């Protein structure tokens, strides 16, 4: 059931470990990298709730979720094969968007799939098993360029090109992703909707949430977006920060516009389309989901900072290299792949250890401990000078990564009805995507104005963010029958 995640994470690990390297090889500056990454989380913000909503209402010969696994895997494989052949920066940016959209189509239903198939008491183990396969897939993917370089394949980028080690890694990633997802699609079965609903212990919301009056909340978001836009212009901040302002204003306009549409067409209040259902479910999300939102916001801000700045940090601090075309820089980039593999190995081990932590300390305190271990790991990049010693902080990062991929979903799924598991898992992705958009919008500006062009401070900021996320975990209300 979880094996397909090995393939998805194989592709995702290649994306996080090597796309910044590809961008720099094709001529992107350090300050440009966050803005080039913006398309990836923005795609997830749009795609995941749509896929979740549709998969809740799908039943075919392949089942409920598996058609989306298969479609996403096919699209992801094509994107992985194409990405290392991007000859110019703008093409690589478009391919990152296509790749992330495809990953999201395949990945979103997997979260709901585990909750569909398992009773409440087994869900933490189910999500931790996903973390195990995520770790295994990411270990191999992250180390591939390093392994291929040691096998004698060229690791230096020709002018305007991508190193052969990266190309062959992406080709292998496409094959691994498609094969692993096909295994899950062909070897599992799903409960039919009527049987699934009979298992459901979470409250079912029969009536649609009342959306009358949402224009007031929309007005506040619109004003906040406009105020932020004025602030960006007045302080002459980087253009990427306008994206954050635009997002706030757009959400406000969406709420105002939907209420206006309901007044013009009263039937929308009772018979809603996709947008109305998603807005209604967002408006009526469970209390635990609102509390977990803050945990996710601070957790994924830290992860995004780590993914886009670890290569530049290690190259600059531990190797003393800044030229993306130099042999020393590419050696540093390969070592970052090894570090990524190391924290994923630790995540796979952590998936075996965390159930014992949960039994002893409960879900909330276990998640806090793991997040703080990750925070210490990221902050230590500031002090370590020997790149080999960076393997030690990766232990803490690995425990945090395994916990982030499992325990919030275990806490959340107990509070969700089976009929809305997919759409709420998609909406929950907002709180993964929004912090990445915030990070993409502000990290370049912080790097320029506060961090003096030193990317290591972005990792330190990520470490502080994980400490805050841990504290927020203590506020989360657990489902009925959960002990902490």
N, C-alpha and C positions, 0 to 999 in steps of 0.2 A: 504493500500500500504506500509506503514512503520512499521506495527505491527510486521513483522518478525524480525526486528532489535531488538525488545525486547528480543527475544529468543537468538539471536546471542550474544548480549551484556551480557545476563545472563551467558553464557558460558565464554565469554571473561573476565568478571569481576571475575569469579572464578579463571581463569588462572592468572590474574594480582595480585589478592589479596592473593592467597594461594599456588602458585607453588613455590615461593622462600621459603615459610615455609616448603613445602614438601621436597625440596632439602636439607634444613638445617636439617630437621628431619632424612633424610637418610644419613647424614654425611658430607654434603658439607660445606666448610668454606666460610666466607664472601667474600674472594678474588676470590673464584671459581664461585660464583653465576653469575657474568656477562658473563663468558665464557659459562656456561650452558644455558644461555638465547640466545646465539648467533643464534642457529638454528631457533628460532621463526621469527625474522625479515628477516633472510636470505631466509626463505621459502616464505615469502610475496614478496620479491624482484623477485623471479622466477615465482611464481604462478600467481600473479595478472595481469601482462600484458598478459600472455598466456590466462587466462580466459577472460580478456577483449577483446582480439583480436578474440577469438573463439565465444564469445557471440554476438559480432557485426555481425557475419556471420551465426548465427544460426536462424532457424525458424522452429518450430515444432508445434504439436498440443497444447503443453503447452506454446508456445510463444518463445520469444527471450531470456529473462533473467531467467525465472522461472525454466527451467530445471536445471540450475546451483544452484539456491537456494535449490532445493530439494536434489540434489546429495550432496552438501556441508553439509546440515542439517543431513542427514543420517550418513555420515562419522564423523561429529562432535559429534553426540550422542554416537557413539561407542567409540570414544576417551575419552569422558568425563566419561563414565562408567568404562573405563579401568584404567584411570590415578590414582585414589586413591588406586588401588590395586598393584601399582608398588612396588615391594619388595626391589629393589636395585636402587642405584643412576643412573646407566647407562640406566636402563629401563625407569625411570622417564624422563630422558633427551630425549630419543627416542620418548616417548609419547607426550612430549611437542612439538616436531617437527611435529608429525602426527596431533596433535590437531590444531596447528596453520595453517598448510596447509589446513585442512578441514574448519576452520573458514574463511580463505581467499577465498576458492572456493565459499562459500555462501555469503560472505560479499561484494566482489568486484562488482558483478553485481547490488547490491542494490543502489550504488552511481549513476550508469548510468541509472537505472530504474527510479529514480526520475526525472532526466533530460529528459528522453524519454517521460514521461507522462505529464509533466507540462510545460506551457509557461514560458518565461523568467521572467516575473514579479512575478510568484508564486514560483520560485525555492528557494529563501531564506526561505520562509515559509515551503516548502517541506523538506529542509534539517534540519530546526529547529524542524520540527515534528519528523524526525528521531532522533534528539538529545533528544527530550522528551522521546521517547520510549527507547532509549539507557539508559537514566537516570533511568527510572522506572525499567527496567530489572536489571541494575547494583545495585540499592538500595537493592532489595530483595536478590540478589545473594551475595552481600558483607556482609550482616548482617546474613546470614543463620547460619554460625558456631556459632556466638554469641547467636543467638536465640536458637539454638539446645542445646547449653551448659546450658542456663537458663531453658531449659525444662528437664534437668537432664541427657542428653547424655554425655558420657565421652569425655572430651576435652584434655586429656593427652595422648601423644603418647606412646604406648608400645615400648619396645626396637626393633628397626628396623622396626617399623610400622607407620601407619598414624592414627591420632585421628579419632574416629567415627564421630565427628561433621563434619570433612572435607569430609569423605567418603559419608555420607548421603547428604551433600550439592552438591557434584558432581553428585550423582544419580538424585537429583531433577533438576539439571541443564540440564542434558541430556533430561529429559522429557519436560522441559519448552522450550528448543531450538527447538526440533522437532515439538512440538505442535504449537508454534508461527509461524514458517516458513511455516508449512502446511496451516495455516490460510491464509497467504498472497498468497501462490501458488493457493489455491482453490477459493479464493474470489476476485481475480483481473483478469483483462484481459489486453492485450497489443495491441498497434496499429501495424498493419502489416507494413513491411518495406517501401512500396511505399507511404503509408499515412504518416508515420513518416517523411520521407524525404520531403514531401510537406510542413510540418510545419517548416522546418529548416531555421533559419535566419542567422546562422553562415556561414562563408565562407567555401566552399567545395574545397578541393585540389584534382582536377581531376588527375593531373599527379603525378607520384611517385617522391619523393624527390631525388635529385641527390646525390648519395653517393660516387662519384669519388673524390679522394683526402682525404678520411677519414683516410687514413693511417698516415697522418701527425698528426692529433689529437690523433690517437691511439699511435703513437710513444711517444708523450708527456706523456700520461697516463702510458705507460709502464715504461718510465724513472722515473716518479714520484713514481711508486710502488717499483721499484728496489732501488731507493734512500732511501725510507722509510724503506725498509727491511734492508739495510745496517745500517741505523741509529738505528734501533731496536737492531741489533746485537752488534753494537759498544757501545751503552749505557746500554746493558743488560736489556732491558725492558721485561715486561711479554710476554709470548708466544702469548697471545690473540692479541697483536698489530700486529703480523705477518698477521693476518686475514685481517686487513685493507690494508696492503701493497699488499697482494695477490689479493685482490679485485681490486685495482687500476691497477695492472699489467695485470690481467685477462681481464679487460675491454679493455685495450690497445691492447692486443693480439687479442681480438675479432674483433675490428675494422680493424686491419691490416690484419687479416685472411680473413675477408669478402671481402675486396677490392681485395686481391689476388685471392679469389674464383671467383669474377666477371671477372677478367682478363682471368682466365682459362676457364670460362664458361660465355661468354658475355650475354647469355639469362637471367642470374640472374639480370642484370641491369634493365630489363623490367618486368620479371615475377618472383617475389620474393616469397619465402616461409615465414613461420612465423617469423623467425629470421630477414630476410630482411625487412619485413614490420615494425616490432617493432623498428629496428635500424633506418629505414627511418623516422618513426614518431617521434622518439626521437630526431633525427637530425633536424627535421623541426618543433619542438614544438612551439606553439604561444609564443609571447613575454611575455604576462601576466603569462603564465605558468612558464617561466624561473624566472620571478620576484617572483612569489609565492613560488618557490622552496626554496628560502632563508628563507622565513617566516616559511615554514614547517620544514626545517632542524633544526632551533633553537627551534621551538615549541616541536618537538617530541624527541629531545635530552633531554629536561626537563622532559617530561612525562615518558620516559624510566627510567631516574634516580629516579623519584618518585616511579615508580612501583617496582623496584627491591631493593630499599633501605629504603622505609618507615617502613617496619616491623622491620628491624634491628635498625633503628634510634629510633623508639618509644620504643622498648624493652630496648635499651641501655641508652637513654637520659631520658625518662620519667619514665621508670620502673626499671632501674638499673639491667637488666637481660641480660646475654649473652649465657646461656646454653639453646639450642633449645629444650631440653627435660624437662626443668623445668616447673612447674605449672605457675610461674610468667611470663615466656617468652610466653607461650601459651595464657595467659590472655592478654598480650600485643598484640599478633598476632590477637586475636579476636577483640580487640579494634581498630586495624588498619582496620579490616573489617567494623566496625561501621563508622570510618572516611571515608572509601571509599564510604559507603552508603550515608554519609552526603554530600560529594561533588557531588554525582550523584543526590541526591534530589535537591541540588542547581542548578545543570545543567538542571534538568527538569523545575524548576521555571524559570531559565534564558532563556530557550527556549520560554517562554511566554513574557519575558521582552525585549529580544534582538531585535525583530522586531520594537519595539518603538524606541530603540536606533538607529537602522538603518535609520528609517524615519527621525529622528532628526539630526543625525551626519553623516550618510552615512556608507557604508560598511567598508571602511578602518579605519576610526577613531574609529568606534565601536569595531572593532577587536583589535586595539591597546589598548584601555581602558581595554578590557577583559583580554588580555594577561598580562598587567601590574598588574591587580588584582591577577592573578594567580602567578606572580612572587613574589609579596609581601607575598602571602600565603605560598609559599615554603620556602622563606627566614626566615619566622617567626618561623619555627621549631627550629632554633638555640636558640631562646630566651624563648620559652614557656617551663615551667617545669611541670605544672599540665596537665595530658593527656586530661582532660575534656575540657580545654581551646583550645585544638587543633581543636575543632569543628569550631571555628571562622575562622581560616585560610582556612578551607575547603569551605567557601562561595566564596572566591576569586578563588580558584582552580576550583570550579564548574562552575563559569562563564567562565573561560578560556577554560575548557573542552567543554562546549556547543558551544562556539564560534569556537574552533579549528575543531569541527566535522561538522560545517555548513558553516560559512562565506567564508572560502577559496574555498569550492566547488561551492558556489553561484558565486563568482568572476570568477572562472575558467570556469564553464559550459557555460557562455555566449560567450566564445571565441572558443568553440569547435563545429565542424560540427556533426550532428546526426549520420552520417555514421561511425564516429570514436570515438563516445562518450565512448564506453567501453574500447578500447585500450588506449585512453588518460587518462581515470580515472585509469587504471592499471599502466601506466607509471608514473602518478602523485604519485602513491604509492611508487615509488623509493625514493621520498623525505620525505616519512615517514619512510621507512626502513633504508635508508643509515644513518640517524642520530642515529638510534637505534644500528646499527652495529658499528658506531663510539663510541657510549657510551659503548657498550659491550666490545669493544676493549681497551678503555683507562680508564674507570672508576676504574677498579681494580688496575691499575698502579697508578692512581691519589690517590686512597684510601691509597695505601701503601707508596708512596713517599711524597705526599703533604698534605694529610688529617690525617696522623698519625693514620690510622685505625678507624677513627670516621666517620661513614656513614652520619651523619647529614650534613657534608660539601658537600656531593654529592647533597643533596637537595638544599643547598644554591647556588651551581653552576647551578642547574636547574632553580632556580629563576632568576639568572642573564641572563641565556639563553632566558627566556621568555621576559625580557626587550629588548634584542636585536631583537627578533622576532617582537615585536611591532613596533620598528623603521623601520624594513624592510617592514612592511605592507604599509607604506606611499609611497613606490616606485611603488606599483602595479598599472598597467594600467587597468581600468575597460572597459567592453564591451560597444559597442554603445548603447546609451540610458540610461546608468547608471549615476546617479548623486552621488556626494560624498560631 
